Structures are given as C-alpha cells and as structure tokens.
Amino acid sequence: QVQLVESGGGLVQAGGSLRLSCAASGSIFRINDMGWYRQAPGKQRELVATITSGGSTNYAESVKGRFTISRDNAKNTVYLQMNSMKTEDTAVYYCSASLTIGAVNFRTTRNYWGQGTQVTVSS
C-alpha cells in the first residue's frame, strides 16, 4: 500500500520556524514531482511549493524567501523548512507526490496526498 506520511506540524509564534517532513512508502517505482499545499479555514487549498525529481523548485509568492522545499531521494522524503512565519501561514499542510507504481508493463502514474498536518502560528 502506497502512502505519504507527514510530520513536524505544531504551534509556533510569529517569527519562528518549523520543518515539515513527508515520507513516501510502499511499492513505488519512481517518485516524480513532490510538493506542499495548505488549506486555511474557509479557504481553498493552495500551492505552497513544489520540487521536481531533478530539484527544480517553485514557490507561491506569499512564501518566497521564507520557505524552502527540499527532498532526499534516497529516503523518499520531501521537506518544507518554514522560517519567519506569519499568522497567515496558519493552515493544514498537505504533502503531495506524483508516484509511478506497478509491475513492468502495468505501471501507472497518479497523484497521492498525505493526511495533512496542522500548523498554527500565534501572534
């Protein structure tokens, strides 16, 4: 069974830092793009940052210069380092990954989501 498991959420004061981790496990042939999204109460889920298998990154304007996405391909893990956090960063953060699974001649690629981790920034 393929799954993404997130960790590292919690409560932090404005100006502080948190690091989120997301590990992919199961019978995975290849991990393609990975990313982080977030959803604040009453709002739609939005992109925070993405990273390709080659390490190219993309960030939402609201987090540029404060958040850093990275990945460890040997550990099938993606990270989100969040610095200089603001109260508006409060949300449930979701990990996403494009995974190729299946046996030879039966491989498929689809997007998977983690269960989400709460991040709360207090003023």
C-alpha positions as CSV (number, residue, x, y, z in Angstrom):
1,Q,0.0,0.0,0.0
2,V,1.4,3.3,-1.0
3,Q,1.1,6.2,1.4
4,L,2.5,9.6,2.3
5,V,3.1,10.3,6.0
6,E,3.6,13.8,7.2
7,S,5.2,15.0,10.4
8,G,6.5,18.2,12.0
9,G,3.4,20.4,12.4
10,G,2.6,22.2,15.5
11,L,2.2,25.6,17.2
12,V,4.8,28.3,16.7
13,Q,5.0,32.0,17.5
14,A,5.1,34.6,14.7
15,G,8.7,34.9,13.5
16,G,9.5,31.4,14.4
17,S,10.3,28.3,12.4
18,L,9.0,24.8,11.7
19,R,10.2,22.0,9.5
20,L,7.7,19.6,7.9
21,S,8.6,16.2,6.6
22,C,6.7,13.8,4.3
23,A,7.9,10.3,3.6
24,A,6.5,8.1,0.8
25,S,6.4,4.4,1.4
26,G,5.1,1.3,-0.3
27,S,5.8,-0.4,-3.6
28,I,7.0,2.7,-5.6
29,F,8.8,2.5,-8.9
30,R,9.5,6.2,-9.2
31,I,8.8,9.4,-7.3
32,N,8.3,12.3,-9.7
33,D,7.2,15.9,-8.6
34,M,6.6,16.4,-4.9
35,G,5.0,19.4,-3.2
36,W,3.3,21.0,-0.3
37,Y,-0.1,22.6,-0.3
38,R,-2.1,24.2,2.5
39,Q,-5.7,24.9,3.4
40,A,-6.8,27.6,5.9
41,P,-10.2,27.6,7.4
42,G,-12.8,28.7,5.0
43,K,-10.4,28.9,2.1
44,Q,-9.5,26.7,-0.8
45,R,-6.4,24.5,-0.8
46,E,-3.4,26.4,-2.3
47,L,0.0,25.6,-3.6
48,V,2.9,26.4,-1.3
49,A,5.9,24.9,-3.1
50,T,6.8,22.1,-5.5
51,I,10.1,20.3,-6.4
52,T,10.8,18.2,-9.3
53,S,12.8,14.9,-9.2
54,G,15.8,16.9,-10.5
55,G,15.5,19.5,-7.8
56,S,13.9,22.4,-9.6
57,T,11.6,24.4,-7.2
58,N,8.6,26.6,-7.4
59,Y,7.0,28.7,-4.7
60,A,3.9,30.7,-4.0
61,E,4.6,34.4,-3.9
62,S,3.4,34.6,-0.3
63,V,6.2,32.3,0.9
64,K,9.1,33.2,-1.3
65,G,12.2,34.0,0.7
66,R,10.8,32.4,3.9
67,F,10.1,28.8,3.0
68,T,12.4,26.3,1.4
69,I,11.4,23.0,-0.1
70,S,13.9,20.2,-0.5
71,R,13.9,16.4,-1.0
72,D,16.0,13.4,-0.1
73,N,15.5,10.9,-2.9
74,A,17.3,8.1,-1.0
75,K,14.8,8.5,1.8
76,N,11.8,9.1,-0.5
77,T,11.2,12.2,1.6
78,V,10.3,15.9,0.9
79,Y,10.8,18.7,3.5
80,L,9.4,22.1,4.0
81,Q,11.5,24.5,6.1
82,M,9.4,27.4,7.2
83,N,11.1,30.5,8.6
84,S,9.9,33.9,9.6
85,M,6.4,32.5,10.0
86,K,3.3,34.7,10.0
87,T,-0.1,34.2,11.4
88,E,-1.5,33.9,7.9
89,D,0.6,30.8,7.5
90,T,-1.8,29.0,9.8
91,A,-3.4,26.1,7.9
92,V,-3.4,22.4,7.4
93,Y,-0.4,21.5,5.3
94,Y,-0.7,18.6,2.8
95,C,2.1,16.7,1.1
96,S,1.6,15.7,-2.5
97,A,3.6,13.4,-4.7
98,S,3.3,12.1,-8.2
99,L,4.1,8.4,-7.9
100,T,4.7,5.7,-10.6
101,I,3.7,2.3,-9.2
102,G,3.1,-1.2,-10.5
103,A,4.9,-4.0,-12.2
104,V,6.6,-3.9,-15.5
105,N,4.1,-3.3,-18.4
106,F,1.4,-2.4,-15.8
107,R,2.8,0.9,-14.4
108,T,0.7,3.9,-13.8
109,T,1.4,7.4,-12.5
110,R,-1.0,9.2,-10.3
111,N,-1.0,11.8,-7.6
112,Y,-1.1,10.9,-3.9
113,W,-1.9,13.1,-0.9
114,G,-0.8,12.9,2.8
115,Q,-3.3,13.1,5.6
116,G,-2.4,16.7,6.5
117,T,-0.7,18.3,9.4
118,Q,-1.8,21.3,11.4
119,V,0.4,24.3,11.5
120,T,-0.7,27.2,13.8
121,V,1.2,30.5,14.1
122,S,0.3,32.6,17.1
123,S,0.8,36.4,17.3
